[in-house]
């Protein structure tokens, strides 16, 4: 997994009023959750561009003033209308302890069902995984080449080395549904054989 660096500043004042002031200045109030203490800081909103608006997951080298922390993004809140980042939570990464993180899925191959006129429907774009930091991938690859119309992929159908999937095994990740084109082709074939 790639590491990106983000620079921030420690926050001395906490609370709603202080957070509002931080947001007014173009920064985002953040927290790093550690084993012993929580670290409150702020980061310029533009610094999140390479972390949030990307199809891959990253480790973060968070540099706050003169201290450095190895973290992963745990959660983020967005403004319901403006869509700007309101708050971000991070957790410290330890080499000897597994970390829980959402990893985006990435599809490979051309589904035979889609080629036949079916429609690919993606239900989950990220999967929750638990693994040591060194084993975390930037994305989870799913090969859809052999999927036919009406085929599905559930969390229980997937397995990755040294990674534990935490979503429910029955949860649907993606499916190949019948489209109007495929439905017409099926009725046309049925009428031709009748």
Contact map, one row per residue, 1 for C-alpha under 8 A:
11100000000000000000000000000000000000000000000000000000111000000000000000000000000000000000000000000000000000000000000000000000000001111100000000000000000000000000000000000000000000000000000000
11110000000000000000000000000000000000000000000000000000111000000000000000000000000000000000000000000000000000000000000000000000000000000100000000000000000000000000000000000000000000000000000000
11111000000000000000000000000000000000000000000000000000011110000000000000000000000000000000000000000000000000000000000000000000000000000000000000000000000000000000000000000000000000000000000000
01111100000000000000000000000000000000000000000001100000011110000000000000000000000000000000000000000000000000000000000000000000000000000000000000000000000000000000000000000000000000000000000000
00111110000000000000000000000000000000000000000000000000000111100000000000000000000000000000000000000000000000000000000000000000000000000000000000000000000000000000000000000000000000000000000000
00011111000000000000000000000000000000000010001100000000000111100000000000000000000000000000000000000000000000000000000000000000000000000000000000000000000000000000000000000000000000000000000000
00001111100000000000000000000000000000000010001000000000000001111000000000000000000000000000000000000000000000000000000000000000000000000000000000000000000000000000000000000000000000000000000000
00000111110000000000000000000000000000001111000000000000000001111000000000000000000000000000000000000000000000000000000000000000000000000000000000000000000000000000000000000000000000000000000000
00000011111000000000000000000000000000001110000000000000000000011000000000000000000000000000000000000000000000000000000000000000000000000000000000000000000000000000000000000000000000000000000000
00000001111100000000000000000000000000111100000000000000000000011000000000000000000000000000000000000000000000000000000000000000000000000000000000000000000000000000000000000000000000000000000000
00000000111111000000000000000000000000011100000000000000000000000000000000000000000000000000000000000000000000000000000000000000000000000000000000000000000000000000000000000000000000000000000000
00000000011111000000000000000000000000010000000000000000000000000000000000000000000000000000000000000000000000000000000000000000000000000000000000000000000000000000000000000000000000000000000000
00000000001111100100000000000000000000000000000000000000000000000000000000000000000000000000000000000000000000000000000000000000000000000000000000000000000000000000000000000000000000000000000000
00000000001111111110000000000000000000000000000000000000000000000000000000000000000000000000000000000000000000000000000000000000000000000000000000000000000000000000000000000000000000000000000000
00000000000011111110000000000000000000000000000000000000000000000000000000000000000000000000000000000000000000000000000000000000000000000000000000000000000000000000000000000000000000000000000000
00000000000001111111000000000000000000000000000000000000000000000000000000000000000000000000000000000000000000000000000000000000000000000000000000000000000000000000000000000000000000000000000000
00000000000001111111100000000000000000000000000000000000000000000000000000000000000000000000000000000000000000000000000000000000000000000000000000000000000000000000000000000000000000000000000000
00000000000011111111110000000000000000000000000000000000000000000000000000000000000000000000000000000000000000000000000000000000000000000000000000000000000000000000000000000000000000000000000000
00000000000001111111111000001000000000000000000000000000000000000000000000000000000000000000000000000000000000000000000000000000000000000000000000000000000000000000000000000000000000000000000000
00000000000000011111111100000000000000000000000000000000000000000000000000000000000000000000000000000000000000000000000000000000000000000000000000000000000000000000000000000000000000000000000000
00000000000000001111111110000000000000000000000000000000000000000000000000000000000000000000000000000000000000000000000000000000000000000000000000000000000000000000000000000000000000000000000000
00000000000000000111111111111000000000000100000000000000000000000000000000000000000000000000000000000000000000000000000000000000000000000000000000000000000000000000000000000000000000000000000000
00000000000000000011111111111000000000000000000000000000000000000000000000000000000001000000000000000000000000000000000000000000000000000000000000000000000000000000000000000000000000000000000000
00000000000000000001111111100000000000000000000000000000000000000000000000000000000000000000000000000000000000000000000000000000000000000000000000000000000000000000000000000000000000000000000000
00000000000000000000111111100000000000000000000000000000000000000000000000000000000000000000000000000000000000000000000000000000000000000000000000000000000000000000000000000000000000000000000000
00000000000000000000011111110000000000000001100000000000000000000000000000000000000000000000000000000000000000000000000000000000000000000000000000000000000000000000000000000000000000000000000000
00000000000000000000011111111000000000000111100000000000000000000000000000000000000000000000000000000000000000000000000000000000000000000000000000000000000000000000000000000000000000000000000000
00000000000000000000011001111100000000000111100000000000000000000000000000000000000011110000000000000000000000000000000000000000000000000000000000000000000000000000000000000000000000000000000000
00000000000000000010011000111110000000011110000000000000000000000000000000000000000001110000000000000000000000000000000000000000000000000000000000000000000000000000000000000000000000000000000000
00000000000000000000000000011111000000011110000000000000000000000000000000000000000000111100000000000000000000000000000000000000000000000000000000000000000000000000000000000000000000000000000000
00000000000000000000000000001111100001111000000000000000000000000000000000000000000000011100000000000000000000000000000000000000000000000000000000000000000000000000000000000000000000000000000000
00000000000000000000000000000111110001110000000000000000000000000000001000000000000000001111000000000000000000000000000000000000000000000000000000000000000000000000000000000000000000000000000000
00000000000000000000000000000011111011100000000000000000000000000000000000000000000000001111000000000000000000000000000000000000000000000000000000000000000000000000000000000000000000000000000000
00000000000000000000000000000001111111100000000000000000000000000000000000000000000000000011000000000000000000000000000000000000000000000000000000000000000000000000000000000000000000000000000000
00000000000000000000000000000000111110000000000000000000000000000000000000000000000000000000000000000000000000000000000000000000000000000000000000000000000000000000000000000000000000000000000000
00000000000000000000000000000000011111000000000000000000000000000000000000000000000000000000000000000000000000000000000000000000000000000000000000000000000000000000000000000000000000000000000000
00000000000000000000000000000000111111100000000000000000000000000000000000000000000000000000000000000000000000000000000000000000000000000000000000000000000000000000000000000000000000000000000000
00000000000000000000000000000011110111110000000000000000000000000000000000000000000000000000000000000000000000000000000000000000000000000000000000000000000000000000000000000000000000000000000000
00000000010000000000000000000011110011111000000000000000000000000000000000000000000000000000000000000000000000000000000000000000000000000000000000000000000000000000000000000000000000000000000000
00000000011100000000000000001111000001111100000000000000000000000000000000000000000000000000000000000000000000000000000000000000000000000000000000000000000000000000000000000000000000000000000000
00000001111000000000000000001110000000111110000000000000000000010000000000000000000000000000000000000000000000000000000000000000000000000000000000000000000000000000000000000000000000000000000000
00000001111000000000010000111100000000011111000000000000000000000000000000000000000000000000000000000000000000000000000000000000000000000000000000000000000000000000000000000000000000000000000000
00000111100000000000000000111100000000001111101000000000000000000000000000000000000000000000000000000000000000000000000000000000000000000000000000000000000000000000000000000000000000000000000000
00000001000000000000000001110000000000000111111100000000000000000000000000000000000000000000000000000000000000000000000000000000000000000000000000000000000000000000000000000000000000000000000000
00000000000000000000000001110000000000000011111110000000000000000000000000000000000010000000000000000000000000000000000000000000000000000000000000000000000000000000000000000000000000000000000000
00000000000000000000000000000000000000000001111110000000000000000000000000000000000000000000000000000000000000000000000000000000000000000000000000000000000000000000000000000000000000000000000000
00000110000000000000000000000000000000000011111111100000000000000000000000000000000000000000000000000000000000000000000000000000000000000000000000000000000000000000000000000000000000000000000000
00000100000000000000000000000000000000000001111111111000000000000000000000000000000000000000000000000000000000000000000000000000000000000000000000000000000000000000000000000000000000000000000000
00000000000000000000000000000000000000000000111111111100000000000000000000000000000000000000000000000000000000000000000000000000000000000000000000000000000000000000000000000000000000000000000000
00010000000000000000000000000000000000000000001111111100000000000000000000000000000000000000000000000000000000000000000000000000000000000000000000000000000000000000000000000000000000000000000000
00010000000000000000000000000000000000000000001111111100110000000000000000000000000000000000000000000000000000000000000000000000000000000000000000000000000000000000000000000000000000000000000000
00000000000000000000000000000000000000000000000111111100000000000000000000000000000000000000000000000000000000000000000000000000000000000000000000000000000000000000000000000000000000000000000000
00000000000000000000000000000000000000000000000111111110000000000000000000000000000000000000000000000000000000000000000000000000000000000000000000000000000000000000000000000000000000000000000000
00000000000000000000000000000000000000000000000011111111100000000000000000000000000000000000000000000000000000000000000000000000000000000000000000000000000000000000000000000000000000000000000000
00000000000000000000000000000000000000000000000000001111100000000000000000000000000000000000000000000001000000000000000000000000000000000010000000000000000000000000000000000000000000000000000000
00000000000000000000000000000000000000000000000000000111110000000000000000000000000000000000000000000011000000000000000000000000000000000110000000000000000000000000000000000000000000000000000000
11000000000000000000000000000000000000000000000000100111111000000000000000000000000000000000000000000111000000000000000000000000000000001110000000000000000000000000000000000000000000000000000000
11110000000000000000000000000000000000000000000000100001111100000000000100000000000000000000000000000000000000000000000000000000000000000100000000000000000000000000000000000000000000000000000000
11110000000000000000000000000000000000000000000000000000111110000000011110000000000000000000000000000000000000000000000000000000000000000000000000000000000000000000000000000000000000000000000000
00111100000000000000000000000000000000000000000000000000011111000000011110000000000000000000000000000000000000000000000000000000000000000000000000000000000000000000000000000000000000000000000000
00111100000000000000000000000000000000000000000000000000001111100001111000000000000000000000000000000000000000000000000000000000000000000000000000000000000000000000000000000000000000000000000000
00001111000000000000000000000000000000000000000000000000000111110001111000000000000000000000000000000000000000000000000000000000000000000000000000000000000000000000000000000000000000000000000000
00001111000000000000000000000000000000000000000000000000000011111111100000000000000000000000000000000000000000000000000000000000000000000000000000000000000000000000000000000000000000000000000000
00000011110000000000000000000000000000001000000000000000000001111111100000000000000000000000000000000000000000000000000000000000000000000000000000000000000000000000000000000000000000000000000000
00000011110000000000000000000000000000000000000000000000000000111110000000000000000000000000000000000000000000000000000000000000000000000000000000000000000000000000000000000000000000000000000000
00000000000000000000000000000000000000000000000000000000000000111111000000000000000000000000000000000000000000000000000000000000000000000000000000000000000000000000000000000000000000000000000000
00000000000000000000000000000000000000000000000000000000000000111111100000000000000000000000000000000000000000000000000000000000000000000000000000000000000000000000000000000000000000000000000000
00000000000000000000000000000000000000000000000000000000000011110111110000000000000000000000000000000000000000000000000000000000000000000000000000000000000000000000000000000000000000000000000000
00000000000000000000000000000000000000000000000000000000000011110011111000000000000000000001000000000000000000000000000000000000000000000000000000000000000000000000000000000000000000000000000000
00000000000000000000000000000000000000000000000000000000001111000001111100000000000000000001100000000000000000000000000000000000000000000000000000000000000000000000000000000000000000000000000000
00000000000000000000000000000001000000000000000000000000001111000000111110000000000000000111100000000000000000000000000000000000000000000000000000000000000000000000000000000000000000000000000000
00000000000000000000000000000000000000000000000000000000011100000000011111000000000000000111100000001000000000000000000000000000000000000000000000000000000000000000000000000000000000000000000000
00000000000000000000000000000000000000000000000000000000001100000000001111110000000000011110000000001000000000000000000000000000000000000000000000000000000000000000000000000000000000000000000000
00000000000000000000000000000000000000000000000000000000000000000000000111110000000000011110000000001100000000000000000000000000000000000000000000000000000000000000000000000000000000000000000000
00000000000000000000000000000000000000000000000000000000000000000000000011111000000000011100000000000000000000000000000000000000000000000000000000000000000000000000000000000000000000000000000000
00000000000000000000000000000000000000000000000000000000000000000000000011111100000011111000000000000000000000000000000000000000000000000000000000000000000000000000000000000000000000000000000000
00000000000000000000000000000000000000000000000000000000000000000000000000111110000011110000000000000000000000000000000000000000000000000000000000000000000000000000000000000000000000000000000000
00000000000000000000000000000000000000000000000000000000000000000000000000011111001111100000000000000000000000000000000000000000000000000000000000000000000000000000000000000000000000000000000000
00000000000000000000000000000000000000000000000000000000000000000000000000001111111111000000000000000000000000000000000000000000000000000000000000000000000000000000000000000000000000000000000000
00000000000000000000000000000000000000000000000000000000000000000000000000000111111000000000000000000000000000000000000000000000000000000000000000000000000000000000000000000000000000000000000000
00000000000000000000000000000000000000000000000000000000000000000000000000000011111000000000000000000000000000000000000000000000000000000000000000000000000000000000000000000000000000000000000000
00000000000000000000000000000000000000000000000000000000000000000000000000000011111100000000000000000000000000000000000000000000000000000000000000000000000000000000000000000000000000000000000000
00000000000000000000000000000000000000000000000000000000000000000000000000000111111110000000000000000000000000000000000000000000000000000000000000000000000000000000000000000000000000000000000000
00000000000000000000000000000000000000000000000000000000000000000000000000000110011111000000000000000000000000000000000000000000000000000000000000000000000000000000000000000000000000000000000000
00000000000000000000000000010000000000000000100000000000000000000000000000011110001111110000000000000000000000000000000000000000000000000000000000000000000000000000000000000000000000000000000000
00000000000000000000001000011000000000000000000000000000000000000000000000011110000111110000000000000000000000000000000000000000000000000000000000000000000000000000000000000000000000000000000000
00000000000000000000000000011100000000000000000000000000000000000000000000011100000011111000000000000000000000000000000000000000000000000000000000000000000000000000000000000000000000000000000000
00000000000000000000000000011110000000000000000000000000000000000000000011111000000011111100000000000000000000000000000000000000000000000000000000000000000000000000000000000000000000000000000000
00000000000000000000000000000111100000000000000000000000000000000000000011110000000000111110000000000000000000000000000000000000000000000000000000000000000000000000000000000000000000000000000000
00000000000000000000000000000111100000000000000000000000000000000000001111100000000000011111000000000000000000000000000000000000000000000000000000000000000000000000000000000000000000000000000000
00000000000000000000000000000001110000000000000000000000000000000000001111000000000000001111100000000000000000000000000000000000000000000000000000000000000000000000000000000000000000000000000000
00000000000000000000000000000001110000000000000000000000000000000000111100000000000000000111110000000000000000000000000000000000000000000000000000000000000000000000000000000000000000000000000000
00000000000000000000000000000000000000000000000000000000000000000000011100000000000000000011111010100000000000000000000000000000000010000000000000000000000000000000000000000000000000000000000000
00000000000000000000000000000000000000000000000000000000000000000000000000000000000000000001111111100000000000000000000000000000000010000000000000000000000000000000000000000000000000000000000000
00000000000000000000000000000000000000000000000000000000000000000000000000000000000000000000111111000000000000000000000000000000000111000000000000000000000000000000000000000000000000000000000000
00000000000000000000000000000000000000000000000000000000000000000000000000000000000000000000011111000000000000000000000000000000000100000000000000000000000000000000000000000000000000000000000000
00000000000000000000000000000000000000000000000000000000000000000000000000000000000000000000111111100000000000000000000000000000000100000000000000000000000000000000000000000000000000000000000000
00000000000000000000000000000000000000000000000000000000000000000000000000000000000000000000011111110000000000000000000000000000011110000000000000000000000000000000000000000000000000000000000000
00000000000000000000000000000000000000000000000000000000000000000000000000000000000000000000110011111000000000000000000000000000011110000000000000000000000000000000000000000000000000000000000000
00000000000000000000000000000000000000000000000000000000000000000000000000000000000000000000000001111100000000000000000000000001111000000000000000000000000000000000000000000000000000000000000000
00000000000000000000000000000000000000000000000000000000000000000000000111000000000000000000000000111110000000000000000000000001110000000000000000000000000000000000000000000000000000000000000000
00000000000000000000000000000000000000000000000000000000100000000000000001000000000000000000000000011111000000000000000000000111100000000000000000000000000000000000000000000000000000000000000000
00000000000000000000000000000000000000000000000000000001100000000000000000000000000000000000000000001111100000000000000000000111100000001111000000000000000000000000000000000000000000000000000000
00000000000000000000000000000000000000000000000000000011100000000000000000000000000000000000000000000111110000000000000000001110000000000111000000000000000000000000000000000000000000000000000000
00000000000000000000000000000000000000000000000000000000000000000000000000000000000000000000000000000011111000000000000000001110000000000011110000000000000000000000000000000000000000000000000000
00000000000000000000000000000000000000000000000000000000000000000000000000000000000000000000000000000001111100000000000000000000000000000011110000000000000000000000000000000000000000000000000000
00000000000000000000000000000000000000000000000000000000000000000000000000000000000000000000000000000000111110000000000000000000000000000000111100000000000000000000000000000000000000000000000000
00000000000000000000000000000000000000000000000000000000000000000000000000000000000000000000000000000000011111000000000000000000000000000000111110000000000000000000000000000000000000000000000000
00000000000000000000000000000000000000000000000000000000000000000000000000000000000000000000000000000000001111100000000000000000000000000000001110000000000000000000000000000000000000000000000000
00000000000000000000000000000000000000000000000000000000000000000000000000000000000000000000000000000000000111110110000000000000000000000000000110000000000000000000000000000000000000000000000000
00000000000000000000000000000000000000000000000000000000000000000000000000000000000000000000000000000000000011111110000000000000000000000000000111110000000000000000000000000000000000000000000000
00000000000000000000000000000000000000000000000000000000000000000000000000000000000000000000000000000000000001111111000000000000000000000000000011111000000000000000000000000000000000000000000000
00000000000000000000000000000000000000000000000000000000000000000000000000000000000000000000000000000000000000111111111000000000000000000000000001111000000000000000000000000001000000000000000000
00000000000000000000000000000000000000000000000000000000000000000000000000000000000000000000000000000000000001111111111100000000000000000000000000011000000000000000000000000001000000000000000000
00000000000000000000000000000000000000000000000000000000000000000000000000000000000000000000000000000000000001111111110000000000000000000000000000000000000000000000000000000000000000000000000000
00000000000000000000000000000000000000000000000000000000000000000000000000000000000000000000000000000000000000011111110000000000000000000000000000001000000000000000000000000000000001000000000000
00000000000000000000000000000000000000000000000000000000000000000000000000000000000000000000000000000000000000001111111000000000000000000000000000000000000000000000000000000000011011000000000000
00000000000000000000000000000000000000000000000000000000000000000000000000000000000000000000000000000000000000001111111100000000000000000000000000001000000000000000000000000001111011000000000000
00000000000000000000000000000000000000000000000000000000000000000000000000000000000000000000000000000000000000001100111110000000000000000000000000001000000000000000000000000001111000000000000000
00000000000000000000000000000000000000000000000000000000000000000000000000000000000000000000000000000000000000000100011111000000000000000000000000000000000000000000000000000111100000000000000000
00000000000000000000000000000000000000000000000000000000000000000000000000000000000000000000000000000000000000000000001111100000000000000000000000000000000000000000000000000111100000000000000000
00000000000000000000000000000000000000000000000000000000000000000000000000000000000000000000000000000000000000000000000111111000000000000000000000000000000000000000000000001110000000000000000000
00000000000000000000000000000000000000000000000000000000000000000000000000000000000000000000000000000000000000000000000011111000000000000000000000000000000000000000000000011110000000000000000000
00000000000000000000000000000000000000000000000000000000000000000000000000000000000000000000000000000000000000000000000001111110000000000000000000000000000000000000000000011100000000000000000000
00000000000000000000000000000000000000000000000000000000000000000000000000000000000000000000000000000001100000000000000001111110000000000000000000000000000000000000000000001000000000000000000000
00000000000000000000000000000000000000000000000000000000000000000000000000000000000000000000000000000111100000000000000000011111000000000000000000000000000000000000000000000000000000000000000000
00000000000000000000000000000000000000000000000000000000000000000000000000000000000000000000000000000111100000000000000000011111100000000000000000000000000000000000111000000000000000000000000000
00000000000000000000000000000000000000000000000000000000000000000000000000000000000000000000000000011110000000000000000000000111110000000000000000000000000000000000111000000000000000000000000000
00000000000000000000000000000000000000000000000000000000000000000000000000000000000000000000000000011110000000000000000000000011111000000000000000000000000000000011111000000000000000000000000000
00000000000000000000000000000000000000000000000000000000000000000000000000000000000000000000000001111000000000000000000000000001111100000000000000000000000000000011110000000000000000000000000000
00000000000000000000000000000000000000000000000000000000000000000000000000000000000000000000000001110000000000000000000000000000111110110000000000000000000000000111000000000000000000000000000000
00000000000000000000000000000000000000000000000000000000000000000000000000000000000000000000001111100000000000000000000000000000011111110000000000000000000000000000000000000000000000000000000000
00000000000000000000000000000000000000000000000000000000000000000000000000000000000000000000111001100000000000000000000000000000001111110000000000000000000000000000000000000000000000000000000000
10000000000000000000000000000000000000000000000000000000000000000000000000000000000000000000001000000000000000000000000000000000000111110000000000000000000000000000000000000000000000000000000000
10000000000000000000000000000000000000000000000000000000000000000000000000000000000000000000000000000000000000000000000000000000001111111000000000000000000000000110000000000000000000000000000000
10000000000000000000000000000000000000000000000000000000000000000000000000000000000000000000000000000000000000000000000000000000001111111100000000000000000000000010000000000000000000000000000000
10000000000000000000000000000000000000000000000000000000100000000000000000000000000000000000000000000010000000000000000000000000000000111111000000000000000000000000000000000000000000000000000000
11000000000000000000000000000000000000000000000000000001110000000000000000000000000000000000000000000011000000000000000000000000000000011111000000000000000000000000000000000000000000000000000000
00000000000000000000000000000000000000000000000000000011100000000000000000000000000000000000000000000011110000000000000000000000000000001111100000000000000000000000000000000000000000000000000000
00000000000000000000000000000000000000000000000000000000000000000000000000000000000000000000000000000011110000000000000000000000000000001111110000000000000000000000000000000000000000000000000000
00000000000000000000000000000000000000000000000000000000000000000000000000000000000000000000000000000000111100000000000000000000000000000011111000000000000000000000000000000000000000000000000000
00000000000000000000000000000000000000000000000000000000000000000000000000000000000000000000000000000000111100000000000000000000000000000001111100000000000000000000000000000000000000000000000000
00000000000000000000000000000000000000000000000000000000000000000000000000000000000000000000000000000000001110000000000000000000000000000000111111000000000000000000000000000000000000000000000000
00000000000000000000000000000000000000000000000000000000000000000000000000000000000000000000000000000000001111100000000000000000000000000000011111100000000000000000000000000000000000000000000000
00000000000000000000000000000000000000000000000000000000000000000000000000000000000000000000000000000000000111110000000000000000000000000000001111100000000000000000000000000000000000000000000000
00000000000000000000000000000000000000000000000000000000000000000000000000000000000000000000000000000000000000111000000000000000000000000000001111110000000000000000000000000000000000000000000000
00000000000000000000000000000000000000000000000000000000000000000000000000000000000000000000000000000000000000111000000000000000000000000000000111111011000000000000000000000001000000000000000000
00000000000000000000000000000000000000000000000000000000000000000000000000000000000000000000000000000000000000111100000000000000000000000000000001111110000000000000000000000001000000000000000000
00000000000000000000000000000000000000000000000000000000000000000000000000000000000000000000000000000000000000011101011000000000000000000000000000111110000000000000000000000001110000000000000000
00000000000000000000000000000000000000000000000000000000000000000000000000000000000000000000000000000000000000000000000000000000000000000000000000011111000000000000000000000011110000000000000000
00000000000000000000000000000000000000000000000000000000000000000000000000000000000000000000000000000000000000000000000000000000000000000000000000111111100000000000000000000011100000000000000000
00000000000000000000000000000000000000000000000000000000000000000000000000000000000000000000000000000000000000000000000000000000000000000000000000100111110000000000000000011111000000000000000000
00000000000000000000000000000000000000000000000000000000000000000000000000000000000000000000000000000000000000000000000000000000000000000000000000000011111011000000000000011110000000000000000000
00000000000000000000000000000000000000000000000000000000000000000000000000000000000000000000000000000000000000000000000000000000000000000000000000000001111111000000000011111100000000000000000000
00000000000000000000000000000000000000000000000000000000000000000000000000000000000000000000000000000000000000000000000000000000000000000000000000000000111111000000101111111000000000000000000000
00000000000000000000000000000000000000000000000000000000000000000000000000000000000000000000000000000000000000000000000000000000000000000000000000000000011111100000000111100000000000000000000000
00000000000000000000000000000000000000000000000000000000000000000000000000000000000000000000000000000000000000000000000000000000000000000000000000000000111111100000000010000000000000000000000000
00000000000000000000000000000000000000000000000000000000000000000000000000000000000000000000000000000000000000000000000000000000000000000000000000000000111111110000000000000000000000000000000000
00000000000000000000000000000000000000000000000000000000000000000000000000000000000000000000000000000000000000000000000000000000000000000000000000000000000111111010100000000000000000000000000000
00000000000000000000000000000000000000000000000000000000000000000000000000000000000000000000000000000000000000000000000000000000000000000000000000000000000001111111000000000000000000000000000000
00000000000000000000000000000000000000000000000000000000000000000000000000000000000000000000000000000000000000000000000000000000000000000000000000000000000000111110000000000000000000000000000000
00000000000000000000000000000000000000000000000000000000000000000000000000000000000000000000000000000000000000000000000000000000001000100000000000000000000000011111000000000000000000000000000000
00000000000000000000000000000000000000000000000000000000000000000000000000000000000000000000000000000000000000000000000000000000111000110000000000000000000000111111100000000000000000000000000000
00000000000000000000000000000000000000000000000000000000000000000000000000000000000000000000000000000000000000000000000000000000111000000000000000000000000000010111110000000000000000000000000000
00000000000000000000000000000000000000000000000000000000000000000000000000000000000000000000000000000000000000000000000000000011110000000000000000000000001000100011111000000000000000000000000000
00000000000000000000000000000000000000000000000000000000000000000000000000000000000000000000000000000000000000000000000000000011110000000000000000000000000000000001111100000000000000000000000000
00000000000000000000000000000000000000000000000000000000000000000000000000000000000000000000000000000000000000000000000000000011100000000000000000000000001000000000111110100000000000000000000000
00000000000000000000000000000000000000000000000000000000000000000000000000000000000000000000000000000000000000000000000000000000000000000000000000000000001100000000011111100000000000000000000000
00000000000000000000000000000000000000000000000000000000000000000000000000000000000000000000000000000000000000000000000000000000000000000000000000000000011110000000001111100000000000000000000000
00000000000000000000000000000000000000000000000000000000000000000000000000000000000000000000000000000000000000000000000000000000000000000000000000000000011100000000000111110000000000000000000000
00000000000000000000000000000000000000000000000000000000000000000000000000000000000000000000000000000000000000000000000000000000000000000000000000000000011100000000001111111000000000000000000000
00000000000000000000000000000000000000000000000000000000000000000000000000000000000000000000000000000000000000000000000000110000000000000000000000000001111000000000000001111110000000000000000000
00000000000000000000000000000000000000000000000000000000000000000000000000000000000000000000000000000000000000000000000001111000000000000000000000000001111000000000000000111110000000000000000000
00000000000000000000000000000000000000000000000000000000000000000000000000000000000000000000000000000000000000000000000111110000000000000000000000000001110000000000000000011111000000000000000000
00000000000000000000000000000000000000000000000000000000000000000000000000000000000000000000000000000000000000000000000111100000000000000000000000000111100000000000000000011111100000000000000000
00000000000000000000000000000000000000000000000000000000000000000000000000000000000000000000000000000000000000001100011110000000000000000000000000111111000000000000000000000111110000000000000000
00000000000000000000000000000000000000000000000000000000000000000000000000000000000000000000000000000000000000000000011110000000000000000000000000001110000000000000000000000011111000000000000000
00000000000000000000000000000000000000000000000000000000000000000000000000000000000000000000000000000000000000000000111000000000000000000000000000001100000000000000000000000001111101100000000000
00000000000000000000000000000000000000000000000000000000000000000000000000000000000000000000000000000000000000000000111000000000000000000000000000000000000000000000000000000000111111100000000000
00000000000000000000000000000000000000000000000000000000000000000000000000000000000000000000000000000000000000000000000000000000000000000000000000000000000000000000000000000000011111110000000000
00000000000000000000000000000000000000000000000000000000000000000000000000000000000000000000000000000000000000000000110000000000000000000000000000000000000000000000000000000000001111111000000000
00000000000000000000000000000000000000000000000000000000000000000000000000000000000000000000000000000000000000000001110000000000000000000000000000000000000000000000000000000000011111111100000000
00000000000000000000000000000000000000000000000000000000000000000000000000000000000000000000000000000000000000000000000000000000000000000000000000000000000000000000000000000000011111111110000000
00000000000000000000000000000000000000000000000000000000000000000000000000000000000000000000000000000000000000000000000000000000000000000000000000000000000000000000000000000000000111111111000000
00000000000000000000000000000000000000000000000000000000000000000000000000000000000000000000000000000000000000000000000000000000000000000000000000000000000000000000000000000000000011111111100000
00000000000000000000000000000000000000000000000000000000000000000000000000000000000000000000000000000000000000000000000000000000000000000000000000000000000000000000000000000000000001111111110000
00000000000000000000000000000000000000000000000000000000000000000000000000000000000000000000000000000000000000000000000000000000000000000000000000000000000000000000000000000000000000111111111000
00000000000000000000000000000000000000000000000000000000000000000000000000000000000000000000000000000000000000000000000000000000000000000000000000000000000000000000000000000000000000011111111100
00000000000000000000000000000000000000000000000000000000000000000000000000000000000000000000000000000000000000000000000000000000000000000000000000000000000000000000000000000000000000001111111110
00000000000000000000000000000000000000000000000000000000000000000000000000000000000000000000000000000000000000000000000000000000000000000000000000000000000000000000000000000000000000000111111111
00000000000000000000000000000000000000000000000000000000000000000000000000000000000000000000000000000000000000000000000000000000000000000000000000000000000000000000000000000000000000000011111111
00000000000000000000000000000000000000000000000000000000000000000000000000000000000000000000000000000000000000000000000000000000000000000000000000000000000000000000000000000000000000000001111111
00000000000000000000000000000000000000000000000000000000000000000000000000000000000000000000000000000000000000000000000000000000000000000000000000000000000000000000000000000000000000000000111111
00000000000000000000000000000000000000000000000000000000000000000000000000000000000000000000000000000000000000000000000000000000000000000000000000000000000000000000000000000000000000000000011111
